[in-house]
Amino acid sequence: MDLTSNLCNVGKNIAFRRDVQLDDGLLSYPNAKLKNVILDFDLTFVKPNVSVVGTITCVVDGYCDRCLASITRSIELPFNQIFYKDSTDDEECYVYCDSKLDATKAVRDEIVLSLPSSFICKDDCKGLCPKCGINLNEQRCDCDTTRKNAFSVLKDLKF
């Protein structure tokens, strides 16, 4: 974002809306694709820093971690960051140099930190049968999936 003409407008909100392309490598889900990333921000100049508040909207295409069904999920994330002028000693802060503000790292960090650790099709997904591999959301199977408790031998120990 080029801030040249707006840096002197302290306290004034500047609307910023842009479609951006981010690489799929930032997603922790295997074979997932990130698409339609839209930034909808309001920039406020708080001398000498810039406050950026808004939303990140994106679509994630992938496969359910439990049943491997193909799913598409639209996600809207809140975004609220302060960008500091030129430099700061804190490595966790975001900076802008001269009159150029590049929010790419902050947007990437927000997406990575806000997405759930598992990608599932629905909260009550039953997954796949561990014996025959059938999708238990679609069909039932007659496999015996009860496991013997490995610690059951301990109940017979006498002290």
Disulfide bonds with the S-S distance in Angstrom:
none
